Amino acid sequence: MAYRKQGRRIEISLAGHTEYGDVRAVARGMDLDSYLELMGYTEGPEVTSKSGIVRQLERFADALISWNIEEEDGTPTPATRAEFFALDESLALALATDWIERLGGKVDGPLPSGSPDGGPSPEESIPMEPLSGNQLPTAVPA
């Protein structure tokens, strides 16, 4: 059976953030060509004078699917481009940064239980003995 290409959904979580720890969102992933252009590794079809961070924020706003952000009265805030750019700048940057990091492969939490621990460091097993006083010269005479 072959792998079926499908649009990737990226779950964003600000768990551990001192102010926004309970904020979660879902955004679309992107193909490699778009990712390389977004990160500035290649020039995309739209060469603009906008800075890299502005392009990244715009791409995140366009990729946004849902979030758990509410208005002060408790009504859900729509996950739209306009609402994203209306957020507090610290929250907007935290969400977009997590999305970009996850695009690049960031994962949460500890490694799975089946993951090897790497074993002991080789430095611990290398014997360290003082060199003898009679060392041969290492330079080759000319």
N, C-alpha and C positions, 0 to 999 in steps of 0.2 A: 504494500500500500504506500502511496506517495504522500508527501506532505502537501496539504492544500493551503495555498496562500490565502490569508485573510487579514483584514484590517486589524491591527493590534490596538488594544485599549490599554492605556496606562493608568493605573490607580495611583493617585497622589495622596500622600498622607503627611501631615505636618506633626505627627506624633513626636513628642519630645521637645517641640518648640515651646518656649516659655509662655508666649502669649497666644499662639494659635494652635495649640496642640491637638484640638479636636476637629480641626478642619480637614475634610477629605474632598477629593475631586476625581473626576475621570476625564481623560482627554485622549484624543486619537494619537497613535504613533505616526511614523512617516517612513517613507522609503529611504534607502541609503543615499541616493543622489540628493534628495531634499535635505537630509540631515547634514551631509557634507557641506552643502551650500549654506545652511543655517549657521553652522559652526564657523564659517569663513574659510574652509579648506579649499573650496572651489568657487568660481564665479557662476552664479545662477543666471537665468535668463533676464531677471529684473535687476539690473545694476542700478542701485540708487545711492543717494548721498546719506541715507539714514545710517545711524550707528548700528553696530551689531546687536547691542542690547535692545534697541527699539524694534529691530526686525524680529528678534527672539520673542519679545513680549507680544507683538502682533501675531506671530505664528501660533503662540500658545493660546491667545484669545480666540483665534480661528479654530483651533483643535479642541477647545473646551466642549465637553458634552454635558457634564453635570457637576454639582457640588452641593455641600450641605450648609451653605451660607444663608442666613436669614436677616431680614430687616429688623430694626429695633422693636417693632410690634410683633415679631414672631412669624411674619409671613415669609415664605421662601423667596429668595432673591434669584431671578432667572439667571442661568449660566450663559450669558450673552457677552459678546465683545464689548458692548457699551457698559454693561455692569462690571465687567472685569476692569476696564479702565476707570471706573468710578470708585474702585476699592481703595482703601488706604494703601499707600505705596509699599509699605513694609510687607503687608499681606500679599499683594500682587507679586512682588519680587520673590517672596518665599515660595508661592505656588509655582511660578514659572521656573524658578531655579530647580525645584524638585523634579518637575517634568523634564527639563533638559538633562538633569543627571540620570534620570531613569531611561531616557532615550539612549544614553550612552552606556547603560548596563547596570546602574546602581540597583542593589537589592537591599531589602530590610532584614534586620535581625541577624541572629547567628546562622552559621552554615548548617545544612541538614545534618542529622545525626550520623549518616553514613559517610560524611566527609572525613578524609584522613586528617590527622592532627599534625602531620609533618614530621613527627618523630623528634629525637633529640638533635640539638644543634651540633654540627660537625666539629665546632671549636672545642666542645667539651670532650671529644674523644681523641683529639690530636695530642700525642704525648709532648710535653714541654720539658726538655732536658737542657741543661747548659751545654754549650759547645765546648769541645776539648780545647786546650791551649795550643795544640799543634795543628793549626789549620793550613791547608795547602793554598797557595796563591791561586786566585781565580782568573787573574789577567793573563793573557797569552803574550809572551815576549815577542817583540817585533823583529 
